[in-house]
Every structure is written in C-alpha cells, then in structure tokens.
Amino acid sequence: MAQISRRAFAGLLGTAAAATALQAKPVAVALKNVRLSANENPYGPSPVALQAMRDAFPQIRLYPDEPVDELIASIAKLHGVTERQVLLGDGSSEILKLSAMAFTDPKRSLVMADPTFEALAIAANMMGAEVKKVPLDASYAHDTAKMLDVARGAGLVYICNPNNPTATITPDKSLRSFLGAVPAETTVLVDEAYHHYATSSDYATVMDLVSKYPNLIVSRTFSKIYGLAGLRCGYAVAQESTIKKLAGQQAWDSVNIMALAAARASLGDQIHVAEHRKRNSDTKAWLRDAMQRAGFQMLPSEANFVMIDLGRDVKPLITTMRADGVAVGRLFPAMPHHLRVTIGKPEEMQRFVEELTKLRA
C-alpha cells in the first residue's frame, strides 16, 4: 500500500504541523479515532461564522424572527430570487422531509435513484407513498430517461447532484432535458448539498431554472463546505406557490439563532469556501493516487467523499475499521463492494490508508 511522502504530507498539512506530525510516532499512532463517515467538513466553519455566533449569544432569549428574515434576504440576493421564494430548514434534511409531506401520499409516489441519499425515501414511506427506485446508469449518473418513464403520475422526483453516496454528477444537459420533459404535475427536488465541491465542466446548478419551472425545488445546506453540520441549517429555493406548500408542513422556528447567525456570516466569506474546496481537492487527489497504486478503483468524485471499489463485501470491513477507530460510510446495498469514505484532513486519510493496508494484509 502506498504511503504519503514527507514532502506531499507537509504540503497538505502546512510545514509546521507536518513537521510535528512526522516526528517520533507515525500518524496512525497519533490519531486514535478518525471519523470519515458523515461527509462533514473536517476543518469546521469560517472564523467569521464563529464570531457571528459569539455575537449572537445575547439574542438567545429571543425568538429568531429578525435573523430568519435577514438570512432569507441574503439567500434571495445570492440567487436572484424574491424572499418569498426561499424557505429555511433545519438542515436540508428538513427540506427533503417537507417535500415528502407536501408532494407524496398513497396515490403519489416518489421516484429516486438507487443508490442515493435515503432520507427522502424514509419520509415518503411515512406518508404511505410508494418509492420507485431507478438504478444509476453505467457512468453512475441518474438515468434520467428511465426516471422520466417512471415519473408519469408520480408526486415527486428526487435528484441528488452531486449524488450521495457515489459523489458522481448527472450532466447538466441531461438534467435540463429531464426538467423540460417531466410532467408539470410532478414536482422535482434537486438536492445540491455538495454543489460547492463540484468542478466538472459537465456540472451546473439548476438554480437558474426555478423561475422557469413551477414544479422545481432546489435545496442547499450549510452542513458541508460551510462546516455547520452540528447547527443544522439549510434552505429551499422554488416558486412562491411551491414554497407555500412546503411551509404549510413546517413547524415554527425550526432554525435557531446561532445557526442563522453563522449561516449568514458564512455566505459572506467566499475565501473560506475557496480554501476548503482546494483542501478537499488536494487531499482527494492524494487519496486517488494511493488507491490506484494499491490496485483499487475510485469513482470520479465531485464531492467531499469518495466511493472506492474494494472488490469484495465491504460490510465486515466497515465493522472492523470502526472497531479499530476508523469510522467510514455505511453499507449501500446497491453497491455492496464499494466503500464510501469522507475526505478528512491529510493525517486522517493517512490513518485510513494504513488501516486498509492492515486489513488487506
């Protein structure tokens, strides 16, 4: 198994940190537990977001009325929509749940890829809706042609782009063609949780199509590149009539003042976004090279995690790695030989490689 070079490791960590890490003890000994299982940003939020939370402490006695309005205004300005076209959520997971509640029931099914993020399917099942799963195509993109066939009569179609757990994208041309063909009575939710990490020329947000399609919802989150997973804040952008249907299912004040303050500050720190995108890209490139030298294939990744084909059942390996202090992604039944691994800090990825080496031996 390939080991990271001292020079490459120093470049990723920073000279001082790397020098400390590479002294007497190897990285694997220094890191007792590594969490690479939930696609979180290992570096955390922007300094301005942290300061915004500190400044918000005196407001915690108040309901978050004004902070909600302020964040909605910032998001509306960012995407060139009206404030009535934005709905905040307790993470984008709440947006998914609200979509299931508003657009699925025993007579209106959910159409989704297999595999993809499962939260919406769970919510649709609770609504008594049938969940129709369409396998990804040969390039691990959403099979929009087959999804279109299944979508007729459905209440909701879910497209996660970039997709979780594969980290692959559905090309912009294919997705836009699908949106133009799907029946008007079928709502389409495009989940762009990993939007900020995608760099492929074949990828594009569909946020600009909201004004064209009344049946389109685009969701985003502050949990990934903004590093606010523990605070829970996300949002939906759609036409006003669709936002009203979603809001009709929502509890009051589901986003707290700390999350609102941090999210709004994060939107203003695009340097933080660029830095974390580069860190993710650099560490992911090192891991890709290490996996290739070890004889493992990694799917093209446009997110902050990867899918690695280990060529065998990964369930026992997941259990063993977790017991040894390296938590990796769960089993995805549609891809039982693939292991999902979050891109952590360089020293965390080194620990993962060493653990995989030990188990392979």
C-alpha atoms as a printed R data frame, in Angstrom:
    type eleno elety resid chain resno       x      y       z
1   ATOM     1    CA   MET     A     1   0.000  0.000   0.000
2   ATOM     2    CA   ALA     A     2   1.311  3.429  -0.939
3   ATOM     3    CA   GLN     A     3   2.400  5.766   1.823
4   ATOM     4    CA   ILE     A     4   2.199  9.536   1.623
5   ATOM     5    CA   SER     A     5   5.584 11.158   1.042
6   ATOM     6    CA   ARG     A     6   7.041 13.546   3.594
7   ATOM     7    CA   ARG     A     7   7.017 16.349   1.037
8   ATOM     8    CA   ALA     A     8   3.400 15.779  -0.059
9   ATOM     9    CA   PHE     A     9   2.256 15.429   3.515
10  ATOM    10    CA   ALA     A    10   3.991 18.650   4.505
11  ATOM    11    CA   GLY     A    11   2.353 20.483   1.622
12  ATOM    12    CA   LEU     A    12  -1.112 19.388   2.671
13  ATOM    13    CA   LEU     A    13  -0.711 19.942   6.387
14  ATOM    14    CA   GLY     A    14   1.436 23.051   6.398
15  ATOM    15    CA   THR     A    15   5.142 22.886   7.193
16  ATOM    16    CA   ALA     A    16   4.973 23.353  10.958
17  ATOM    17    CA   ALA     A    17   2.105 20.945  11.541
18  ATOM    18    CA   ALA     A    18   3.616 18.328   9.275
19  ATOM    19    CA   ALA     A    19   6.988 18.532  10.976
20  ATOM    20    CA   THR     A    20   5.339 17.852  14.324
21  ATOM    21    CA   ALA     A    21   3.182 15.031  12.944
22  ATOM    22    CA   LEU     A    22   6.076 13.273  11.260
23  ATOM    23    CA   GLN     A    23   8.340 13.186  14.293
24  ATOM    24    CA   ALA     A    24   8.829 10.135  16.524
25  ATOM    25    CA   LYS     A    25   5.422  8.466  16.172
26  ATOM    26    CA   PRO     A    26   3.676  7.638  12.900
27  ATOM    27    CA   VAL     A    27   0.353  9.309  12.147
28  ATOM    28    CA   ALA     A    28  -1.607  6.109  12.767
29  ATOM    29    CA   VAL     A    29  -0.472  6.092  16.407
30  ATOM    30    CA   ALA     A    30  -1.101  9.821  16.910
31  ATOM    31    CA   LEU     A    31  -4.729  9.576  15.764
32  ATOM    32    CA   LYS     A    32  -6.730  7.220  17.934
33  ATOM    33    CA   ASN     A    33 -10.126  7.799  16.321
34  ATOM    34    CA   VAL     A    34 -10.936  9.036  12.831
35  ATOM    35    CA   ARG     A    35 -14.435  9.978  11.669
36  ATOM    36    CA   LEU     A    36 -14.805  9.610   7.894
37  ATOM    37    CA   SER     A    37 -18.420  8.524   7.853
38  ATOM    38    CA   ALA     A    38 -20.739 11.539   7.532
39  ATOM    39    CA   ASN     A    39 -19.281 13.797   4.802
40  ATOM    40    CA   GLU     A    40 -18.560 16.624   7.226
41  ATOM    41    CA   ASN     A    41 -16.036 19.406   6.686
42  ATOM    42    CA   PRO     A    42 -13.070 18.386   8.890
43  ATOM    43    CA   TYR     A    43 -11.834 21.968   9.196
44  ATOM    44    CA   GLY     A    44 -15.031 23.469  10.577
45  ATOM    45    CA   PRO     A    45 -16.702 26.817   9.975
46  ATOM    46    CA   SER     A    46 -15.337 30.145   8.880
47  ATOM    47    CA   PRO     A    47 -13.809 32.378  11.574
48  ATOM    48    CA   VAL     A    48 -16.424 35.000  10.732
49  ATOM    49    CA   ALA     A    49 -19.150 32.426  11.377
50  ATOM    50    CA   LEU     A    50 -17.646 31.609  14.763
51  ATOM    51    CA   GLN     A    51 -17.552 35.304  15.641
52  ATOM    52    CA   ALA     A    52 -21.134 35.737  14.473
53  ATOM    53    CA   MET     A    53 -22.200 33.007  16.898
54  ATOM    54    CA   ARG     A    54 -20.393 34.726  19.739
55  ATOM    55    CA   ASP     A    55 -22.120 37.983  18.868
56  ATOM    56    CA   ALA     A    56 -25.490 36.219  18.769
57  ATOM    57    CA   PHE     A    57 -25.317 34.942  22.361
58  ATOM    58    CA   PRO     A    58 -27.212 37.936  23.818
59  ATOM    59    CA   GLN     A    59 -30.085 37.207  21.407
60  ATOM    60    CA   ILE     A    60 -30.773 33.645  22.539
61  ATOM    61    CA   ARG     A    61 -33.586 34.839  24.823
62  ATOM    62    CA   LEU     A    62 -35.485 35.965  21.713
63  ATOM    63    CA   TYR     A    63 -37.394 34.098  19.038
64  ATOM    64    CA   PRO     A    64 -35.447 34.217  15.765
65  ATOM    65    CA   ASP     A    65 -37.846 36.410  13.774
66  ATOM    66    CA   GLU     A    66 -35.447 39.084  12.518
67  ATOM    67    CA   PRO     A    67 -32.487 36.697  11.980
68  ATOM    68    CA   VAL     A    68 -34.740 34.482   9.826
69  ATOM    69    CA   ASP     A    69 -35.700 37.455   7.677
70  ATOM    70    CA   GLU     A    70 -32.072 38.560   7.398
71  ATOM    71    CA   LEU     A    71 -30.804 35.164   6.251
72  ATOM    72    CA   ILE     A    72 -33.669 34.765   3.792
73  ATOM    73    CA   ALA     A    73 -32.859 38.186   2.353
74  ATOM    74    CA   SER     A    74 -29.192 37.230   1.943
75  ATOM    75    CA   ILE     A    75 -30.070 33.948   0.221
76  ATOM    76    CA   ALA     A    76 -32.598 35.630  -2.065
77  ATOM    77    CA   LYS     A    77 -29.996 38.207  -3.092
78  ATOM    78    CA   LEU     A    78 -27.402 35.491  -3.704
79  ATOM    79    CA   HIS     A    79 -29.653 33.574  -6.082
80  ATOM    80    CA   GLY     A    80 -31.513 36.484  -7.662
81  ATOM    81    CA   VAL     A    81 -34.947 35.461  -6.396
82  ATOM    82    CA   THR     A    82 -37.556 37.081  -4.187
83  ATOM    83    CA   GLU     A    83 -37.632 36.467  -0.460
84  ATOM    84    CA   ARG     A    84 -40.930 34.617  -0.877
85  ATOM    85    CA   GLN     A    85 -39.086 32.035  -2.960
86  ATOM    86    CA   VAL     A    86 -36.839 30.946  -0.076
87  ATOM    87    CA   LEU     A    87 -37.643 28.605   2.804
88  ATOM    88    CA   LEU     A    88 -35.180 27.854   5.596
89  ATOM    89    CA   GLY     A    89 -34.939 24.400   7.119
90  ATOM    90    CA   ASP     A    90 -33.363 22.514   9.991
91  ATOM    91    CA   GLY     A    91 -30.655 21.376   7.615
92  ATOM    92    CA   SER     A    92 -31.571 20.447   4.053
93  ATOM    93    CA   SER     A    93 -32.864 17.176   5.525
94  ATOM    94    CA   GLU     A    94 -35.912 19.072   6.773
95  ATOM    95    CA   ILE     A    95 -36.480 20.393   3.256
96  ATOM    96    CA   LEU     A    96 -36.485 16.809   1.999
97  ATOM    97    CA   LYS     A    97 -38.957 15.766   4.676
98  ATOM    98    CA   LEU     A    98 -41.262 18.714   3.948
99  ATOM    99    CA   SER     A    99 -41.175 17.832   0.248
100 ATOM   100    CA   ALA     A   100 -42.298 14.297   1.000
101 ATOM   101    CA   MET     A   101 -45.062 15.598   3.242
102 ATOM   102    CA   ALA     A   102 -46.286 18.074   0.625
103 ATOM   103    CA   PHE     A   103 -45.978 16.019  -2.546
104 ATOM   104    CA   THR     A   104 -46.240 12.304  -1.714
105 ATOM   105    CA   ASP     A   105 -49.022 10.130  -0.323
106 ATOM   106    CA   PRO     A   106 -50.556  6.702  -1.086
107 ATOM   107    CA   LYS     A   107 -51.611  7.962  -4.527
108 ATOM   108    CA   ARG     A   108 -48.473  9.976  -5.349
109 ATOM   109    CA   SER     A   109 -45.221  8.028  -5.495
110 ATOM   110    CA   LEU     A   110 -41.603  9.082  -5.048
111 ATOM   111    CA   VAL     A   111 -39.094  8.388  -7.817
112 ATOM   112    CA   MET     A   112 -35.412  8.315  -6.911
113 ATOM   113    CA   ALA     A   113 -32.099  6.783  -7.932
114 ATOM   114    CA   ASP     A   114 -30.536  3.683  -6.437
115 ATOM   115    CA   PRO     A   115 -28.301  4.296  -4.626
116 ATOM   116    CA   THR     A   116 -28.863  7.837  -3.415
117 ATOM   117    CA   PHE     A   117 -29.414  9.661  -0.123
118 ATOM   118    CA   GLU     A   118 -32.119  7.715   1.716
119 ATOM   119    CA   ALA     A   119 -33.732 10.394   3.924
120 ATOM   120    CA   LEU     A   120 -36.434 11.322   1.420
121 ATOM   121    CA   ALA     A   121 -37.429  7.687   0.903
122 ATOM   122    CA   ILE     A   122 -37.871  7.262   4.661
123 ATOM   123    CA   ALA     A   123 -40.108 10.325   4.793
124 ATOM   124    CA   ALA     A   124 -42.141  9.199   1.773
125 ATOM   125    CA   ASN     A   125 -42.658  5.780   3.338
126 ATOM   126    CA   MET     A   126 -44.066  7.516   6.407
127 ATOM   127    CA   MET     A   127 -46.552  9.245   4.100
128 ATOM   128    CA   GLY     A   128 -47.667  5.872   2.736
129 ATOM   129    CA   ALA     A   129 -46.158  6.585  -0.676
130 ATOM   130    CA   GLU     A   130 -44.645  4.005  -2.993
131 ATOM   131    CA   VAL     A   131 -40.919  4.549  -3.548
132 ATOM   132    CA   LYS     A   132 -39.801  3.696  -7.063
133 ATOM   133    CA   LYS     A   133 -36.031  3.228  -7.346
134 ATOM   134    CA   VAL     A   134 -34.224  3.544 -10.669
135 ATOM   135    CA   PRO     A   135 -30.623  2.221 -10.835
136 ATOM   136    CA   LEU     A   136 -27.893  4.687 -11.757
137 ATOM   137    CA   ASP     A   137 -26.609  4.361 -15.301
138 ATOM   138    CA   ALA     A   138 -23.238  2.917 -16.349
139 ATOM   139    CA   SER     A   139 -21.456  6.178 -15.501
140 ATOM   140    CA   TYR     A   140 -23.152  6.328 -12.079
141 ATOM   141    CA   ALA     A   141 -25.313  9.269 -13.141
142 ATOM   142    CA   HIS     A   142 -29.074  9.434 -12.687
143 ATOM   143    CA   ASP     A   143 -30.722  7.540 -15.542
144 ATOM   144    CA   THR     A   144 -32.987 10.431 -16.471
145 ATOM   145    CA   ALA     A   145 -34.590  8.603 -19.414
146 ATOM   146    CA   LYS     A   146 -35.768  5.732 -17.224
147 ATOM   147    CA   MET     A   147 -36.705  8.110 -14.427
148 ATOM   148    CA   LEU     A   148 -38.880 10.039 -16.859
149 ATOM   149    CA   ASP     A   149 -40.764  6.869 -17.773
150 ATOM   150    CA   VAL     A   150 -41.391  6.099 -14.110
151 ATOM   151    CA   ALA     A   151 -42.212  9.717 -13.215
152 ATOM   152    CA   ARG     A   152 -45.516  9.841 -15.034
153 ATOM   153    CA   GLY     A   153 -48.149 10.010 -12.321
154 ATOM   154    CA   ALA     A   154 -45.575 10.383  -9.549
155 ATOM   155    CA   GLY     A   155 -45.839 13.135  -6.977
156 ATOM   156    CA   LEU     A   156 -42.129 13.762  -6.501
157 ATOM   157    CA   VAL     A   157 -38.818 13.007  -8.201
158 ATOM   158    CA   TYR     A   158 -35.601 13.308  -6.189
159 ATOM   159    CA   ILE     A   159 -32.247 14.019  -7.862
160 ATOM   160    CA   CYS     A   160 -29.168 14.419  -5.678
161 ATOM   161    CA   ASN     A   161 -26.499 16.183  -7.733
162 ATOM   162    CA   PRO     A   162 -23.640 15.570  -6.979
163 ATOM   163    CA   ASN     A   163 -25.043 12.279  -5.777
164 ATOM   164    CA   ASN     A   164 -24.608 10.778  -2.338
165 ATOM   165    CA   PRO     A   165 -23.136  8.113  -1.928
166 ATOM   166    CA   THR     A   166 -21.383  7.899  -5.304
167 ATOM   167    CA   ALA     A   167 -20.015 11.505  -5.447
168 ATOM   168    CA   THR     A   168 -20.780 11.448  -9.185
169 ATOM   169    CA   ILE     A   169 -22.767 14.021 -11.145
170 ATOM   170    CA   THR     A   170 -25.661 13.932 -13.552
171 ATOM   171    CA   PRO     A   171 -24.549 16.057 -16.531
172 ATOM   172    CA   ASP     A   172 -26.137 19.466 -16.887
173 ATOM   173    CA   LYS     A   173 -27.508 18.757 -20.371
174 ATOM   174    CA   SER     A   174 -29.199 15.557 -19.245
175 ATOM   175    CA   LEU     A   175 -30.726 17.147 -16.152
176 ATOM   176    CA   ARG     A   176 -32.052 20.188 -18.006
177 ATOM   177    CA   SER     A   177 -33.589 17.969 -20.663
178 ATOM   178    CA   PHE     A   178 -35.293 15.946 -17.941
179 ATOM   179    CA   LEU     A   179 -36.699 19.043 -16.249
180 ATOM   180    CA   GLY     A   180 -38.136 20.188 -19.554
181 ATOM   181    CA   ALA     A   181 -39.883 16.863 -20.123
182 ATOM   182    CA   VAL     A   182 -41.187 15.853 -16.696
183 ATOM   183    CA   PRO     A   183 -44.978 16.281 -16.292
184 ATOM   184    CA   ALA     A   184 -45.979 19.617 -14.767
185 ATOM   185    CA   GLU     A   185 -47.942 17.874 -12.007
186 ATOM   186    CA   THR     A   186 -44.803 16.071 -10.814
187 ATOM   187    CA   THR     A   187 -42.513 18.063  -8.511
188 ATOM   188    CA   VAL     A   188 -38.744 17.655  -8.920
189 ATOM   189    CA   LEU     A   189 -36.415 18.207  -5.976
190 ATOM   190    CA   VAL     A   190 -32.769 18.714  -6.941
191 ATOM   191    CA   ASP     A   191 -30.567 18.341  -3.883
192 ATOM   192    CA   GLU     A   192 -27.378 20.404  -4.286
193 ATOM   193    CA   ALA     A   193 -25.853 19.731  -0.857
194 ATOM   194    CA   TYR     A   194 -22.431 19.148  -2.446
195 ATOM   195    CA   HIS     A   195 -22.687 21.895  -5.066
196 ATOM   196    CA   HIS     A   196 -19.652 23.835  -3.859
197 ATOM   197    CA   TYR     A   197 -17.296 20.895  -4.343
198 ATOM   198    CA   ALA     A   198 -18.215 20.143  -7.972
199 ATOM   199    CA   THR     A   199 -15.661 21.314 -10.546
200 ATOM   200    CA   SER     A   200 -16.573 19.255 -13.624
201 ATOM   201    CA   SER     A   201 -17.419 21.191 -16.781
202 ATOM   202    CA   ASP     A   202 -20.406 18.844 -17.151
203 ATOM   203    CA   TYR     A   203 -21.900 20.028 -13.861
204 ATOM   204    CA   ALA     A   204 -24.067 23.087 -13.269
205 ATOM   205    CA   THR     A   205 -26.585 24.178 -10.694
206 ATOM   206    CA   VAL     A   206 -30.217 24.335 -11.836
207 ATOM   207    CA   MET     A   207 -30.964 27.270  -9.545
208 ATOM   208    CA   ASP     A   208 -31.429 29.439 -12.637
209 ATOM   209    CA   LEU     A   209 -34.336 27.252 -13.777
210 ATOM   210    CA   VAL     A   210 -36.519 27.930 -10.736
211 ATOM   211    CA   SER     A   211 -38.138 30.895 -12.463
212 ATOM   212    CA   LYS     A   212 -38.996 28.695 -15.456
213 ATOM   213    CA   TYR     A   213 -40.451 25.623 -13.734
214 ATOM   214    CA   PRO     A   214 -43.161 25.919 -11.043
215 ATOM   215    CA   ASN     A   215 -42.547 22.253 -10.161
216 ATOM   216    CA   LEU     A   216 -38.821 22.638  -9.366
217 ATOM   217    CA   ILE     A   217 -37.313 22.805  -5.875
218 ATOM   218    CA   VAL     A   218 -33.570 23.283  -5.326
219 ATOM   219    CA   SER     A   219 -32.163 22.555  -1.879
220 ATOM   220    CA   ARG     A   220 -28.850 23.621  -0.373
221 ATOM   221    CA   THR     A   221 -27.207 23.165   3.024
222 ATOM   222    CA   PHE     A   222 -24.711 24.862   5.307
223 ATOM   223    CA   SER     A   223 -23.606 21.464   6.645
224 ATOM   224    CA   LYS     A   224 -20.949 20.651   4.068
225 ATOM   225    CA   ILE     A   225 -18.438 23.186   2.768
226 ATOM   226    CA   TYR     A   226 -19.577 25.795   5.312
227 ATOM   227    CA   GLY     A   227 -18.795 23.367   8.161
228 ATOM   228    CA   LEU     A   228 -22.016 23.909  10.129
229 ATOM   229    CA   ALA     A   229 -23.372 20.354  10.254
230 ATOM   230    CA   GLY     A   230 -23.907 20.477  14.018
231 ATOM   231    CA   LEU     A   231 -26.016 23.633  13.847
232 ATOM   232    CA   ARG     A   232 -28.495 22.342  11.228
233 ATOM   233    CA   CYS     A   233 -29.366 24.949   8.627
234 ATOM   234    CA   GLY     A   234 -30.413 24.520   5.017
235 ATOM   235    CA   TYR     A   235 -32.833 26.047   2.563
236 ATOM   236    CA   ALA     A   236 -35.039 25.562  -0.453
237 ATOM   237    CA   VAL     A   237 -35.497 27.834  -3.441
238 ATOM   238    CA   ALA     A   238 -38.639 27.458  -5.540
239 ATOM   239    CA   GLN     A   239 -41.524 29.466  -6.917
240 ATOM   240    CA   GLU     A   240 -43.717 31.112  -4.308
241 ATOM   241    CA   SER     A   241 -46.640 28.708  -4.688
242 ATOM   242    CA   THR     A   242 -44.338 25.733  -4.056
243 ATOM   243    CA   ILE     A   243 -42.687 27.403  -1.071
244 ATOM   244    CA   LYS     A   244 -46.134 27.932   0.455
245 ATOM   245    CA   LYS     A   245 -46.890 24.207   0.148
246 ATOM   246    CA   LEU     A   246 -43.630 23.321   1.869
247 ATOM   247    CA   ALA     A   247 -44.073 25.944   4.587
248 ATOM   248    CA   GLY     A   248 -47.557 24.619   5.307
249 ATOM   249    CA   GLN     A   249 -45.956 21.414   6.625
250 ATOM   250    CA   GLN     A   250 -43.305 23.101   8.770
251 ATOM   251    CA   ALA     A   251 -43.142 23.777  12.498
252 ATOM   252    CA   TRP     A   252 -42.445 27.314  13.679
253 ATOM   253    CA   ASP     A   253 -38.862 28.453  14.185
254 ATOM   254    CA   SER     A   254 -37.135 25.225  13.207
255 ATOM   255    CA   VAL     A   255 -33.809 27.048  12.725
256 ATOM   256    CA   ASN     A   256 -32.165 28.540  15.817
257 ATOM   257    CA   ILE     A   257 -30.498 31.917  16.267
258 ATOM   258    CA   MET     A   258 -26.943 30.511  16.386
259 ATOM   259    CA   ALA     A   259 -27.427 28.642  13.117
260 ATOM   260    CA   LEU     A   260 -28.964 31.701  11.464
261 ATOM   261    CA   ALA     A   261 -26.100 33.965  12.523
262 ATOM   262    CA   ALA     A   262 -23.412 31.507  11.437
263 ATOM   263    CA   ALA     A   263 -25.094 30.749   8.115
264 ATOM   264    CA   ARG     A   264 -25.487 34.402   7.170
265 ATOM   265    CA   ALA     A   265 -21.876 35.158   8.055
266 ATOM   266    CA   SER     A   266 -20.711 32.117   6.075
267 ATOM   267    CA   LEU     A   267 -22.349 33.384   2.905
268 ATOM   268    CA   GLY     A   268 -20.128 36.449   3.101
269 ATOM   269    CA   ASP     A   269 -16.866 34.532   3.398
270 ATOM   270    CA   GLN     A   270 -16.184 33.120  -0.043
271 ATOM   271    CA   ILE     A   271 -12.449 32.944   0.690
272 ATOM   272    CA   HIS     A   272 -13.263 30.238   3.235
273 ATOM   273    CA   VAL     A   273 -15.248 28.350   0.588
274 ATOM   274    CA   ALA     A   274 -12.412 28.525  -1.939
275 ATOM   275    CA   GLU     A   275  -9.803 27.418   0.602
276 ATOM   276    CA   HIS     A   276 -11.830 24.433   1.728
277 ATOM   277    CA   ARG     A   277 -12.622 23.433  -1.837
278 ATOM   278    CA   LYS     A   278  -8.878 23.383  -2.578
279 ATOM   279    CA   ARG     A   279  -8.029 21.463   0.594
280 ATOM   280    CA   ASN     A   280 -10.649 18.882  -0.280
281 ATOM   281    CA   SER     A   281  -9.404 18.632  -3.865
282 ATOM   282    CA   ASP     A   282  -5.737 18.283  -2.894
283 ATOM   283    CA   THR     A   283  -6.335 15.600  -0.267
284 ATOM   284    CA   LYS     A   284  -8.725 13.740  -2.552
285 ATOM   285    CA   ALA     A   285  -6.126 13.719  -5.329
286 ATOM   286    CA   TRP     A   286  -3.558 12.202  -2.953
287 ATOM   287    CA   LEU     A   287  -6.037  9.517  -1.890
288 ATOM   288    CA   ARG     A   288  -6.902  8.734  -5.502
289 ATOM   289    CA   ASP     A   289  -3.232  8.171  -6.304
290 ATOM   290    CA   ALA     A   290  -2.783  5.994  -3.219
291 ATOM   291    CA   MET     A   291  -5.784  3.860  -4.133
292 ATOM   292    CA   GLN     A   292  -4.638  3.463  -7.728
293 ATOM   293    CA   ARG     A   293  -1.178  2.316  -6.642
294 ATOM   294    CA   ALA     A   294  -2.839 -0.162  -4.299
295 ATOM   295    CA   GLY     A   295  -4.954 -1.570  -7.117
296 ATOM   296    CA   PHE     A   296  -8.317 -0.129  -6.009
297 ATOM   297    CA   GLN     A   297 -10.638  1.790  -8.322
298 ATOM   298    CA   MET     A   298 -12.236  5.006  -7.105
299 ATOM   299    CA   LEU     A   299 -15.284  6.509  -8.801
300 ATOM   300    CA   PRO     A   300 -14.842 10.044 -10.153
301 ATOM   301    CA   SER     A   301 -15.697 12.316  -7.227
302 ATOM   302    CA   GLU     A   302 -17.265 15.761  -7.400
303 ATOM   303    CA   ALA     A   303 -17.919 15.948  -3.672
304 ATOM   304    CA   ASN     A   304 -16.107 15.782  -0.326
305 ATOM   305    CA   PHE     A   305 -16.196 11.991  -0.220
306 ATOM   306    CA   VAL     A   306 -15.295  9.098  -2.491
307 ATOM   307    CA   MET     A   307 -16.583  5.639  -3.395
308 ATOM   308    CA   ILE     A   308 -13.849  3.003  -3.573
309 ATOM   309    CA   ASP     A   309 -14.381 -0.391  -5.218
310 ATOM   310    CA   LEU     A   310 -12.676 -2.897  -2.928
311 ATOM   311    CA   GLY     A   311 -13.771 -5.902  -4.975
312 ATOM   312    CA   ARG     A   312 -15.364 -7.687  -2.036
313 ATOM   313    CA   ASP     A   313 -18.154 -7.372   0.502
314 ATOM   314    CA   VAL     A   314 -17.396 -4.236   2.490
315 ATOM   315    CA   LYS     A   315 -19.763 -4.844   5.404
316 ATOM   316    CA   PRO     A   316 -17.279 -6.824   7.546
317 ATOM   317    CA   LEU     A   317 -14.554 -4.312   6.740
318 ATOM   318    CA   ILE     A   318 -16.756 -1.396   7.840
319 ATOM   319    CA   THR     A   319 -17.391 -3.116  11.163
320 ATOM   320    CA   THR     A   320 -13.722 -3.961  11.735
321 ATOM   321    CA   MET     A   321 -12.483 -0.495  10.816
322 ATOM   322    CA   ARG     A   322 -14.978  1.126  13.150
323 ATOM   323    CA   ALA     A   323 -13.872 -1.151  15.995
324 ATOM   324    CA   ASP     A   324 -10.283 -0.095  15.285
325 ATOM   325    CA   GLY     A   325 -11.164  3.601  15.484
326 ATOM   326    CA   VAL     A   326 -11.715  4.481  11.808
327 ATOM   327    CA   ALA     A   327 -15.386  5.187  11.074
328 ATOM   328    CA   VAL     A   328 -16.236  5.016   7.369
329 ATOM   329    CA   GLY     A   329 -19.521  5.153   5.469
330 ATOM   330    CA   ARG     A   330 -22.322  2.647   5.928
331 ATOM   331    CA   LEU     A   331 -23.185 -0.191   3.560
332 ATOM   332    CA   PHE     A   332 -25.169  0.768   0.456
333 ATOM   333    CA   PRO     A   333 -26.960 -2.409  -0.673
334 ATOM   334    CA   ALA     A   334 -26.973 -1.440  -4.360
335 ATOM   335    CA   MET     A   335 -23.146 -1.270  -4.270
336 ATOM   336    CA   PRO     A   336 -22.023 -3.882  -1.720
337 ATOM   337    CA   HIS     A   337 -18.369 -3.862  -2.856
338 ATOM   338    CA   HIS     A   338 -17.939 -0.094  -2.658
339 ATOM   339    CA   LEU     A   339 -16.783  1.791   0.422
340 ATOM   340    CA   ARG     A   340 -17.792  5.430   0.951
341 ATOM   341    CA   VAL     A   341 -15.093  7.472   2.657
342 ATOM   342    CA   THR     A   342 -15.285 11.141   3.622
343 ATOM   343    CA   ILE     A   343 -12.297 13.288   2.698
344 ATOM   344    CA   GLY     A   344 -10.834 14.330   6.028
345 ATOM   345    CA   LYS     A   345  -7.585 16.036   6.936
346 ATOM   346    CA   PRO     A   346  -4.403 14.597   5.385
347 ATOM   347    CA   GLU     A   347  -3.381 12.854   8.599
348 ATOM   348    CA   GLU     A   348  -6.841 11.283   8.842
349 ATOM   349    CA   MET     A   349  -6.619  9.946   5.311
350 ATOM   350    CA   GLN     A   350  -3.162  8.567   6.081
351 ATOM   351    CA   ARG     A   351  -4.675  6.719   9.040
352 ATOM   352    CA   PHE     A   352  -7.419  5.332   6.773
353 ATOM   353    CA   VAL     A   353  -4.881  4.085   4.225
354 ATOM   354    CA   GLU     A   354  -2.806  2.415   6.923
355 ATOM   355    CA   GLU     A   355  -5.886  0.732   8.399
356 ATOM   356    CA   LEU     A   356  -6.959 -0.502   4.973
357 ATOM   357    CA   THR     A   357  -3.429 -1.824   4.420
358 ATOM   358    CA   LYS     A   358  -3.561 -3.748   7.694
359 ATOM   359    CA   LEU     A   359  -6.918 -5.328   6.876
360 ATOM   360    CA   ARG     A   360  -5.838 -6.231   3.360
361 ATOM   361    CA   ALA     A   361  -2.673 -7.991   4.514
